[in-house]
Amino acid sequence: MNSVPLSHERANFIEQLHHEFLYLKGYGTYTYITPKDASNLFDSYLMHENNISSAITQQQAQICFIRGFIKSL
């Protein structure tokens, strides 16, 4: 990861998660998953991020990861 603190990255991820749920489902994140699930999803994303290409931006990677998760619900 970059030099941004992990807590800031987690907050950004959860905010992006909320935006994607609103966009794809019409309701916020916590309508579908618990806060603990959102935190666990961020941890999964961190593991996934280590395997992605640096050619795409972090935000693009987050959106792809989140949308894949949402579509699996």
PyMOL Python script that loads the backbone (N, CA, C, O; Angstrom):
from pymol import cmd

cmd.read_pdbstr("""\
ATOM      1  N   MET A   1       0.827  -1.185   0.000  1.00  0.00           N
ATOM      2  CA  MET A   1       0.000   0.000   0.000  1.00  0.00           C
ATOM      3  C   MET A   1       0.868   1.244   0.000  1.00  0.00           C
ATOM      4  O   MET A   1       2.081   1.156   0.192  1.00  0.00           O
ATOM      5  N   ASN A   2       0.267   2.383  -0.211  1.00  0.00           N
ATOM      6  CA  ASN A   2       1.026   3.624  -0.238  1.00  0.00           C
ATOM      7  C   ASN A   2       1.216   4.161   1.178  1.00  0.00           C
ATOM      8  O   ASN A   2       0.976   3.450   2.153  1.00  0.00           O
ATOM      9  N   SER A   3       1.645   5.407   1.287  1.00  0.00           N
ATOM     10  CA  SER A   3       1.980   5.990   2.587  1.00  0.00           C
ATOM     11  C   SER A   3       0.774   6.507   3.377  1.00  0.00           C
ATOM     12  O   SER A   3       0.943   7.017   4.484  1.00  0.00           O
ATOM     13  N   VAL A   4      -0.409   6.388   2.842  1.00  0.00           N
ATOM     14  CA  VAL A   4      -1.618   6.827   3.540  1.00  0.00           C
ATOM     15  C   VAL A   4      -1.897   5.830   4.673  1.00  0.00           C
ATOM     16  O   VAL A   4      -1.806   4.620   4.466  1.00  0.00           O
ATOM     17  N   PRO A   5      -2.239   6.333   5.874  1.00  0.00           N
ATOM     18  CA  PRO A   5      -2.516   5.416   6.993  1.00  0.00           C
ATOM     19  C   PRO A   5      -3.626   4.411   6.659  1.00  0.00           C
ATOM     20  O   PRO A   5      -4.566   4.715   5.925  1.00  0.00           O
ATOM     21  N   LEU A   6      -3.487   3.228   7.210  1.00  0.00           N
ATOM     22  CA  LEU A   6      -4.446   2.154   6.935  1.00  0.00           C
ATOM     23  C   LEU A   6      -5.863   2.536   7.347  1.00  0.00           C
ATOM     24  O   LEU A   6      -6.821   2.165   6.668  1.00  0.00           O
ATOM     25  N   SER A   7      -6.013   3.262   8.434  1.00  0.00           N
ATOM     26  CA  SER A   7      -7.352   3.669   8.874  1.00  0.00           C
ATOM     27  C   SER A   7      -8.009   4.595   7.844  1.00  0.00           C
ATOM     28  O   SER A   7      -9.220   4.536   7.635  1.00  0.00           O
ATOM     29  N   HIS A   8      -7.210   5.439   7.211  1.00  0.00           N
ATOM     30  CA  HIS A   8      -7.730   6.328   6.169  1.00  0.00           C
ATOM     31  C   HIS A   8      -8.130   5.504   4.940  1.00  0.00           C
ATOM     32  O   HIS A   8      -9.166   5.758   4.325  1.00  0.00           O
ATOM     33  N   GLU A   9      -7.308   4.527   4.594  1.00  0.00           N
ATOM     34  CA  GLU A   9      -7.623   3.647   3.462  1.00  0.00           C
ATOM     35  C   GLU A   9      -8.907   2.873   3.724  1.00  0.00           C
ATOM     36  O   GLU A   9      -9.734   2.711   2.827  1.00  0.00           O
ATOM     37  N   ARG A  10      -9.075   2.393   4.963  1.00  0.00           N
ATOM     38  CA  ARG A  10     -10.292   1.656   5.327  1.00  0.00           C
ATOM     39  C   ARG A  10     -11.515   2.559   5.184  1.00  0.00           C
ATOM     40  O   ARG A  10     -12.536   2.140   4.638  1.00  0.00           O
ATOM     41  N   ALA A  11     -11.416   3.788   5.668  1.00  0.00           N
ATOM     42  CA  ALA A  11     -12.536   4.733   5.568  1.00  0.00           C
ATOM     43  C   ALA A  11     -12.873   5.028   4.109  1.00  0.00           C
ATOM     44  O   ALA A  11     -14.048   5.078   3.747  1.00  0.00           O
ATOM     45  N   ASN A  12     -11.865   5.223   3.274  1.00  0.00           N
ATOM     46  CA  ASN A  12     -12.101   5.468   1.852  1.00  0.00           C
ATOM     47  C   ASN A  12     -12.761   4.265   1.186  1.00  0.00           C
ATOM     48  O   ASN A  12     -13.665   4.418   0.364  1.00  0.00           O
ATOM     49  N   PHE A  13     -12.303   3.071   1.546  1.00  0.00           N
ATOM     50  CA  PHE A  13     -12.863   1.851   0.967  1.00  0.00           C
ATOM     51  C   PHE A  13     -14.337   1.718   1.348  1.00  0.00           C
ATOM     52  O   PHE A  13     -15.174   1.426   0.494  1.00  0.00           O
ATOM     53  N   ILE A  14     -14.653   1.928   2.609  1.00  0.00           N
ATOM     54  CA  ILE A  14     -16.036   1.781   3.061  1.00  0.00           C
ATOM     55  C   ILE A  14     -16.932   2.857   2.444  1.00  0.00           C
ATOM     56  O   ILE A  14     -18.098   2.601   2.144  1.00  0.00           O
ATOM     57  N   GLU A  15     -16.389   4.046   2.258  1.00  0.00           N
ATOM     58  CA  GLU A  15     -17.151   5.092   1.565  1.00  0.00           C
ATOM     59  C   GLU A  15     -17.416   4.677   0.121  1.00  0.00           C
ATOM     60  O   GLU A  15     -18.530   4.843  -0.378  1.00  0.00           O
ATOM     61  N   GLN A  16     -16.402   4.138  -0.554  1.00  0.00           N
ATOM     62  CA  GLN A  16     -16.586   3.677  -1.933  1.00  0.00           C
ATOM     63  C   GLN A  16     -17.580   2.517  -1.969  1.00  0.00           C
ATOM     64  O   GLN A  16     -18.403   2.434  -2.881  1.00  0.00           O
ATOM     65  N   LEU A  17     -17.509   1.632  -0.991  1.00  0.00           N
ATOM     66  CA  LEU A  17     -18.442   0.519  -0.887  1.00  0.00           C
ATOM     67  C   LEU A  17     -19.873   1.043  -0.802  1.00  0.00           C
ATOM     68  O   LEU A  17     -20.768   0.539  -1.480  1.00  0.00           O
ATOM     69  N   HIS A  18     -20.080   2.049   0.028  1.00  0.00           N
ATOM     70  CA  HIS A  18     -21.412   2.643   0.182  1.00  0.00           C
ATOM     71  C   HIS A  18     -21.899   3.238  -1.147  1.00  0.00           C
ATOM     72  O   HIS A  18     -23.053   3.043  -1.531  1.00  0.00           O
ATOM     73  N   HIS A  19     -21.028   3.956  -1.838  1.00  0.00           N
ATOM     74  CA  HIS A  19     -21.411   4.555  -3.123  1.00  0.00           C
ATOM     75  C   HIS A  19     -21.799   3.480  -4.134  1.00  0.00           C
ATOM     76  O   HIS A  19     -22.770   3.635  -4.873  1.00  0.00           O
ATOM     77  N   GLU A  20     -21.038   2.397  -4.160  1.00  0.00           N
ATOM     78  CA  GLU A  20     -21.322   1.331  -5.122  1.00  0.00           C
ATOM     79  C   GLU A  20     -22.628   0.614  -4.792  1.00  0.00           C
ATOM     80  O   GLU A  20     -23.388   0.270  -5.697  1.00  0.00           O
ATOM     81  N   PHE A  21     -22.898   0.385  -3.512  1.00  0.00           N
ATOM     82  CA  PHE A  21     -24.180  -0.211  -3.141  1.00  0.00           C
ATOM     83  C   PHE A  21     -25.328   0.695  -3.560  1.00  0.00           C
ATOM     84  O   PHE A  21     -26.331   0.221  -4.094  1.00  0.00           O
ATOM     85  N   LEU A  22     -25.188   1.990  -3.323  1.00  0.00           N
ATOM     86  CA  LEU A  22     -26.239   2.926  -3.744  1.00  0.00           C
ATOM     87  C   LEU A  22     -26.435   2.878  -5.250  1.00  0.00           C
ATOM     88  O   LEU A  22     -27.567   2.857  -5.733  1.00  0.00           O
ATOM     89  N   TYR A  23     -25.336   2.860  -5.989  1.00  0.00           N
ATOM     90  CA  TYR A  23     -25.384   2.869  -7.446  1.00  0.00           C
ATOM     91  C   TYR A  23     -25.996   1.576  -7.997  1.00  0.00           C
ATOM     92  O   TYR A  23     -26.850   1.616  -8.883  1.00  0.00           O
ATOM     93  N   LEU A  24     -25.557   0.443  -7.471  1.00  0.00           N
ATOM     94  CA  LEU A  24     -25.975  -0.840  -8.030  1.00  0.00           C
ATOM     95  C   LEU A  24     -27.268  -1.398  -7.429  1.00  0.00           C
ATOM     96  O   LEU A  24     -28.021  -2.094  -8.109  1.00  0.00           O
ATOM     97  N   LYS A  25     -27.519  -1.094  -6.166  1.00  0.00           N
ATOM     98  CA  LYS A  25     -28.665  -1.699  -5.490  1.00  0.00           C
ATOM     99  C   LYS A  25     -29.738  -0.698  -5.089  1.00  0.00           C
ATOM    100  O   LYS A  25     -30.881  -1.084  -4.843  1.00  0.00           O
ATOM    101  N   GLY A  26     -29.386   0.589  -5.020  1.00  0.00           N
ATOM    102  CA  GLY A  26     -30.363   1.590  -4.640  1.00  0.00           C
ATOM    103  C   GLY A  26     -30.450   1.861  -3.145  1.00  0.00           C
ATOM    104  O   GLY A  26     -31.193   2.741  -2.710  1.00  0.00           O
ATOM    105  N   TYR A  27     -29.696   1.108  -2.365  1.00  0.00           N
ATOM    106  CA  TYR A  27     -29.670   1.283  -0.910  1.00  0.00           C
ATOM    107  C   TYR A  27     -28.228   1.226  -0.434  1.00  0.00           C
ATOM    108  O   TYR A  27     -27.353   0.711  -1.130  1.00  0.00           O
ATOM    109  N   GLY A  28     -27.990   1.758   0.755  1.00  0.00           N
ATOM    110  CA  GLY A  28     -26.647   1.795   1.312  1.00  0.00           C
ATOM    111  C   GLY A  28     -26.119   0.424   1.727  1.00  0.00           C
ATOM    112  O   GLY A  28     -26.851  -0.565   1.771  1.00  0.00           O
ATOM    113  N   THR A  29     -24.856   0.404   2.022  1.00  0.00           N
ATOM    114  CA  THR A  29     -24.129  -0.813   2.367  1.00  0.00           C
ATOM    115  C   THR A  29     -24.792  -1.609   3.474  1.00  0.00           C
ATOM    116  O   THR A  29     -24.982  -2.818   3.348  1.00  0.00           O
ATOM    117  N   TYR A  30     -25.145  -0.932   4.562  1.00  0.00           N
ATOM    118  CA  TYR A  30     -25.591  -1.646   5.751  1.00  0.00           C
ATOM    119  C   TYR A  30     -27.011  -2.180   5.642  1.00  0.00           C
ATOM    120  O   TYR A  30     -27.524  -2.780   6.586  1.00  0.00           O
ATOM    121  N   THR A  31     -27.640  -1.968   4.509  1.00  0.00           N
ATOM    122  CA  THR A  31     -28.904  -2.632   4.223  1.00  0.00           C
ATOM    123  C   THR A  31     -28.640  -4.091   3.871  1.00  0.00           C
ATOM    124  O   THR A  31     -29.489  -4.955   4.094  1.00  0.00           O
ATOM    125  N   TYR A  32     -27.456  -4.359   3.320  1.00  0.00           N
ATOM    126  CA  TYR A  32     -27.129  -5.685   2.809  1.00  0.00           C
ATOM    127  C   TYR A  32     -26.115  -6.445   3.662  1.00  0.00           C
ATOM    128  O   TYR A  32     -26.188  -7.670   3.762  1.00  0.00           O
ATOM    129  N   ILE A  33     -25.182  -5.740   4.270  1.00  0.00           N
ATOM    130  CA  ILE A  33     -24.153  -6.406   5.065  1.00  0.00           C
ATOM    131  C   ILE A  33     -23.942  -5.662   6.374  1.00  0.00           C
ATOM    132  O   ILE A  33     -24.332  -4.502   6.508  1.00  0.00           O
ATOM    133  N   THR A  34     -23.330  -6.328   7.330  1.00  0.00           N
ATOM    134  CA  THR A  34     -23.056  -5.715   8.631  1.00  0.00           C
ATOM    135  C   THR A  34     -21.772  -4.896   8.569  1.00  0.00           C
ATOM    136  O   THR A  34     -20.972  -5.072   7.650  1.00  0.00           O
ATOM    137  N   PRO A  35     -21.566  -4.005   9.536  1.00  0.00           N
ATOM    138  CA  PRO A  35     -20.293  -3.270   9.584  1.00  0.00           C
ATOM    139  C   PRO A  35     -19.080  -4.210   9.686  1.00  0.00           C
ATOM    140  O   PRO A  35     -18.029  -3.937   9.104  1.00  0.00           O
ATOM    141  N   LYS A  36     -19.230  -5.301  10.417  1.00  0.00           N
ATOM    142  CA  LYS A  36     -18.134  -6.269  10.516  1.00  0.00           C
ATOM    143  C   LYS A  36     -17.839  -6.899   9.155  1.00  0.00           C
ATOM    144  O   LYS A  36     -16.676  -7.094   8.801  1.00  0.00           O
ATOM    145  N   ASP A  37     -18.878  -7.216   8.398  1.00  0.00           N
ATOM    146  CA  ASP A  37     -18.692  -7.755   7.051  1.00  0.00           C
ATOM    147  C   ASP A  37     -17.968  -6.751   6.156  1.00  0.00           C
ATOM    148  O   ASP A  37     -17.115  -7.134   5.356  1.00  0.00           O
ATOM    149  N   ALA A  38     -18.305  -5.476   6.288  1.00  0.00           N
ATOM    150  CA  ALA A  38     -17.637  -4.435   5.494  1.00  0.00           C
ATOM    151  C   ALA A  38     -16.160  -4.365   5.856  1.00  0.00           C
ATOM    152  O   ALA A  38     -15.311  -4.216   4.977  1.00  0.00           O
ATOM    153  N   SER A  39     -15.850  -4.472   7.137  1.00  0.00           N
ATOM    154  CA  SER A  39     -14.463  -4.458   7.583  1.00  0.00           C
ATOM    155  C   SER A  39     -13.713  -5.693   7.079  1.00  0.00           C
ATOM    156  O   SER A  39     -12.563  -5.596   6.650  1.00  0.00           O
ATOM    157  N   ASN A  40     -14.368  -6.843   7.134  1.00  0.00           N
ATOM    158  CA  ASN A  40     -13.755  -8.068   6.620  1.00  0.00           C
ATOM    159  C   ASN A  40     -13.552  -7.984   5.107  1.00  0.00           C
ATOM    160  O   ASN A  40     -12.567  -8.503   4.581  1.00  0.00           O
ATOM    161  N   LEU A  41     -14.469  -7.341   4.420  1.00  0.00           N
ATOM    162  CA  LEU A  41     -14.326  -7.164   2.974  1.00  0.00           C
ATOM    163  C   LEU A  41     -13.104  -6.302   2.667  1.00  0.00           C
ATOM    164  O   LEU A  41     -12.385  -6.570   1.704  1.00  0.00           O
ATOM    165  N   PHE A  42     -12.864  -5.273   3.474  1.00  0.00           N
ATOM    166  CA  PHE A  42     -11.671  -4.447   3.292  1.00  0.00           C
ATOM    167  C   PHE A  42     -10.411  -5.289   3.481  1.00  0.00           C
ATOM    168  O   PHE A  42      -9.458  -5.163   2.713  1.00  0.00           O
ATOM    169  N   ASP A  43     -10.407  -6.140   4.496  1.00  0.00           N
ATOM    170  CA  ASP A  43      -9.253  -7.015   4.725  1.00  0.00           C
ATOM    171  C   ASP A  43      -9.035  -7.940   3.529  1.00  0.00           C
ATOM    172  O   ASP A  43      -7.896  -8.177   3.126  1.00  0.00           O
ATOM    173  N   SER A  44     -10.117  -8.459   2.965  1.00  0.00           N
ATOM    174  CA  SER A  44     -10.013  -9.296   1.767  1.00  0.00           C
ATOM    175  C   SER A  44      -9.473  -8.500   0.593  1.00  0.00           C
ATOM    176  O   SER A  44      -8.675  -9.000  -0.199  1.00  0.00           O
ATOM    177  N   TYR A  45      -9.916  -7.263   0.494  1.00  0.00           N
ATOM    178  CA  TYR A  45      -9.431  -6.394  -0.581  1.00  0.00           C
ATOM    179  C   TYR A  45      -7.924  -6.176  -0.466  1.00  0.00           C
ATOM    180  O   TYR A  45      -7.217  -6.192  -1.473  1.00  0.00           O
ATOM    181  N   LEU A  46      -7.431  -5.972   0.755  1.00  0.00           N
ATOM    182  CA  LEU A  46      -5.991  -5.770   0.938  1.00  0.00           C
ATOM    183  C   LEU A  46      -5.205  -6.973   0.440  1.00  0.00           C
ATOM    184  O   LEU A  46      -4.157  -6.820  -0.187  1.00  0.00           O
ATOM    185  N   MET A  47      -5.708  -8.161   0.717  1.00  0.00           N
ATOM    186  CA  MET A  47      -5.033  -9.375   0.230  1.00  0.00           C
ATOM    187  C   MET A  47      -5.108  -9.441  -1.289  1.00  0.00           C
ATOM    188  O   MET A  47      -4.140  -9.822  -1.948  1.00  0.00           O
ATOM    189  N   HIS A  48      -6.244  -9.075  -1.837  1.00  0.00           N
ATOM    190  CA  HIS A  48      -6.448  -9.074  -3.288  1.00  0.00           C
ATOM    191  C   HIS A  48      -5.574  -8.020  -3.964  1.00  0.00           C
ATOM    192  O   HIS A  48      -5.045  -8.246  -5.052  1.00  0.00           O
ATOM    193  N   GLU A  49      -5.428  -6.872  -3.315  1.00  0.00           N
ATOM    194  CA  GLU A  49      -4.689  -5.751  -3.898  1.00  0.00           C
ATOM    195  C   GLU A  49      -3.240  -6.124  -4.169  1.00  0.00           C
ATOM    196  O   GLU A  49      -2.643  -5.622  -5.121  1.00  0.00           O
ATOM    197  N   ASN A  50      -2.676  -6.980  -3.364  1.00  0.00           N
ATOM    198  CA  ASN A  50      -1.287  -7.387  -3.563  1.00  0.00           C
ATOM    199  C   ASN A  50      -1.094  -8.139  -4.873  1.00  0.00           C
ATOM    200  O   ASN A  50       0.029  -8.246  -5.364  1.00  0.00           O
ATOM    201  N   ASN A  51      -2.173  -8.660  -5.443  1.00  0.00           N
ATOM    202  CA  ASN A  51      -2.090  -9.455  -6.664  1.00  0.00           C
ATOM    203  C   ASN A  51      -2.518  -8.725  -7.922  1.00  0.00           C
ATOM    204  O   ASN A  51      -2.497  -9.310  -9.005  1.00  0.00           O
ATOM    205  N   ILE A  52      -2.910  -7.451  -7.810  1.00  0.00           N
ATOM    206  CA  ILE A  52      -3.402  -6.741  -8.988  1.00  0.00           C
ATOM    207  C   ILE A  52      -2.284  -5.948  -9.658  1.00  0.00           C
ATOM    208  O   ILE A  52      -1.249  -5.660  -9.058  1.00  0.00           O
ATOM    209  N   SER A  53      -2.521  -5.618 -10.877  1.00  0.00           N
ATOM    210  CA  SER A  53      -1.548  -4.870 -11.658  1.00  0.00           C
ATOM    211  C   SER A  53      -1.457  -3.431 -11.178  1.00  0.00           C
ATOM    212  O   SER A  53      -2.468  -2.823 -10.826  1.00  0.00           O
ATOM    213  N   SER A  54      -0.257  -2.894 -11.164  1.00  0.00           N
ATOM    214  CA  SER A  54      -0.082  -1.496 -10.785  1.00  0.00           C
ATOM    215  C   SER A  54      -0.508  -0.554 -11.906  1.00  0.00           C
ATOM    216  O   SER A  54      -0.463   0.665 -11.735  1.00  0.00           O
ATOM    217  N   ALA A  55      -0.918  -1.095 -13.043  1.00  0.00           N
ATOM    218  CA  ALA A  55      -1.331  -0.267 -14.170  1.00  0.00           C
ATOM    219  C   ALA A  55      -2.690   0.382 -13.934  1.00  0.00           C
ATOM    220  O   ALA A  55      -3.028   1.361 -14.600  1.00  0.00           O
ATOM    221  N   ILE A  56      -3.459  -0.137 -13.016  1.00  0.00           N
ATOM    222  CA  ILE A  56      -4.743   0.478 -12.730  1.00  0.00           C
ATOM    223  C   ILE A  56      -4.657   1.206 -11.393  1.00  0.00           C
ATOM    224  O   ILE A  56      -3.867   0.844 -10.520  1.00  0.00           O
ATOM    225  N   THR A  57      -5.471   2.221 -11.253  1.00  0.00           N
ATOM    226  CA  THR A  57      -5.414   3.014 -10.032  1.00  0.00           C
ATOM    227  C   THR A  57      -6.054   2.259  -8.871  1.00  0.00           C
ATOM    228  O   THR A  57      -6.793   1.294  -9.066  1.00  0.00           O
ATOM    229  N   GLN A  58      -5.756   2.713  -7.679  1.00  0.00           N
ATOM    230  CA  GLN A  58      -6.316   2.085  -6.485  1.00  0.00           C
ATOM    231  C   GLN A  58      -7.833   2.207  -6.480  1.00  0.00           C
ATOM    232  O   GLN A  58      -8.529   1.257  -6.122  1.00  0.00           O
ATOM    233  N   GLN A  59      -8.353   3.364  -6.871  1.00  0.00           N
ATOM    234  CA  GLN A  59      -9.805   3.545  -6.887  1.00  0.00           C
ATOM    235  C   GLN A  59     -10.457   2.601  -7.891  1.00  0.00           C
ATOM    236  O   GLN A  59     -11.500   2.018  -7.596  1.00  0.00           O
ATOM    237  N   GLN A  60      -9.867   2.441  -9.060  1.00  0.00           N
ATOM    238  CA  GLN A  60     -10.410   1.515 -10.047  1.00  0.00           C
ATOM    239  C   GLN A  60     -10.391   0.089  -9.504  1.00  0.00           C
ATOM    240  O   GLN A  60     -11.341  -0.669  -9.702  1.00  0.00           O
ATOM    241  N   ALA A  61      -9.322  -0.269  -8.827  1.00  0.00           N
ATOM    242  CA  ALA A  61      -9.218  -1.601  -8.241  1.00  0.00           C
ATOM    243  C   ALA A  61     -10.292  -1.807  -7.187  1.00  0.00           C
ATOM    244  O   ALA A  61     -10.908  -2.870  -7.121  1.00  0.00           O
ATOM    245  N   GLN A  62     -10.519  -0.782  -6.355  1.00  0.00           N
ATOM    246  CA  GLN A  62     -11.558  -0.878  -5.330  1.00  0.00           C
ATOM    247  C   GLN A  62     -12.930  -1.057  -5.961  1.00  0.00           C
ATOM    248  O   GLN A  62     -13.711  -1.904  -5.527  1.00  0.00           O
ATOM    249  N   ILE A  63     -13.223  -0.269  -6.974  1.00  0.00           N
ATOM    250  CA  ILE A  63     -14.531  -0.340  -7.625  1.00  0.00           C
ATOM    251  C   ILE A  63     -14.751  -1.723  -8.234  1.00  0.00           C
ATOM    252  O   ILE A  63     -15.826  -2.302  -8.077  1.00  0.00           O
ATOM    253  N   CYS A  64     -13.758  -2.250  -8.917  1.00  0.00           N
ATOM    254  CA  CYS A  64     -13.886  -3.582  -9.513  1.00  0.00           C
ATOM    255  C   CYS A  64     -14.108  -4.644  -8.443  1.00  0.00           C
ATOM    256  O   CYS A  64     -14.965  -5.515  -8.589  1.00  0.00           O
ATOM    257  N   PHE A  65     -13.334  -4.566  -7.374  1.00  0.00           N
ATOM    258  CA  PHE A  65     -13.455  -5.525  -6.281  1.00  0.00           C
ATOM    259  C   PHE A  65     -14.830  -5.427  -5.633  1.00  0.00           C
ATOM    260  O   PHE A  65     -15.479  -6.447  -5.402  1.00  0.00           O
ATOM    261  N   ILE A  66     -15.275  -4.216  -5.340  1.00  0.00           N
ATOM    262  CA  ILE A  66     -16.564  -4.002  -4.678  1.00  0.00           C
ATOM    263  C   ILE A  66     -17.717  -4.449  -5.575  1.00  0.00           C
ATOM    264  O   ILE A  66     -18.634  -5.126  -5.111  1.00  0.00           O
ATOM    265  N   ARG A  67     -17.679  -4.082  -6.834  1.00  0.00           N
ATOM    266  CA  ARG A  67     -18.768  -4.459  -7.741  1.00  0.00           C
ATOM    267  C   ARG A  67     -18.848  -5.970  -7.892  1.00  0.00           C
ATOM    268  O   ARG A  67     -19.941  -6.531  -7.971  1.00  0.00           O
ATOM    269  N   GLY A  68     -17.705  -6.625  -7.933  1.00  0.00           N
ATOM    270  CA  GLY A  68     -17.719  -8.090  -7.987  1.00  0.00           C
ATOM    271  C   GLY A  68     -18.380  -8.678  -6.767  1.00  0.00           C
ATOM    272  O   GLY A  68     -19.139  -9.641  -6.871  1.00  0.00           O
ATOM    273  N   PHE A  69     -18.098  -8.107  -5.605  1.00  0.00           N
ATOM    274  CA  PHE A  69     -18.719  -8.576  -4.368  1.00  0.00           C
ATOM    275  C   PHE A  69     -20.217  -8.337  -4.387  1.00  0.00           C
ATOM    276  O   PHE A  69     -20.994  -9.238  -4.073  1.00  0.00           O
ATOM    277  N   ILE A  70     -20.630  -7.128  -4.751  1.00  0.00           N
ATOM    278  CA  ILE A  70     -22.050  -6.779  -4.742  1.00  0.00           C
ATOM    279  C   ILE A  70     -22.831  -7.670  -5.715  1.00  0.00           C
ATOM    280  O   ILE A  70     -23.921  -8.140  -5.389  1.00  0.00           O
ATOM    281  N   LYS A  71     -22.280  -7.896  -6.888  1.00  0.00           N
ATOM    282  CA  LYS A  71     -22.969  -8.712  -7.874  1.00  0.00           C
ATOM    283  C   LYS A  71     -23.079 -10.168  -7.432  1.00  0.00           C
ATOM    284  O   LYS A  71     -23.929 -10.905  -7.933  1.00  0.00           O
ATOM    285  N   SER A  72     -22.224 -10.588  -6.494  1.00  0.00           N
ATOM    286  CA  SER A  72     -22.300 -11.962  -6.014  1.00  0.00           C
ATOM    287  C   SER A  72     -23.388 -12.142  -4.963  1.00  0.00           C
ATOM    288  O   SER A  72     -23.712 -13.271  -4.596  1.00  0.00           O
ATOM    289  N   LEU A  73     -23.953 -11.042  -4.475  1.00  0.00           N
ATOM    290  CA  LEU A  73     -25.009 -11.147  -3.447  1.00  0.00           C
ATOM    291  C   LEU A  73     -26.317 -11.619  -4.033  1.00  0.00           C
ATOM    292  O   LEU A  73     -27.303 -11.761  -3.309  1.00  0.00           O
TER     293      LEU A  73
END
""", "prot")
cmd.dss("prot")
cmd.show_as("cartoon", "prot")
cmd.util.cbc("prot")
cmd.orient("prot")
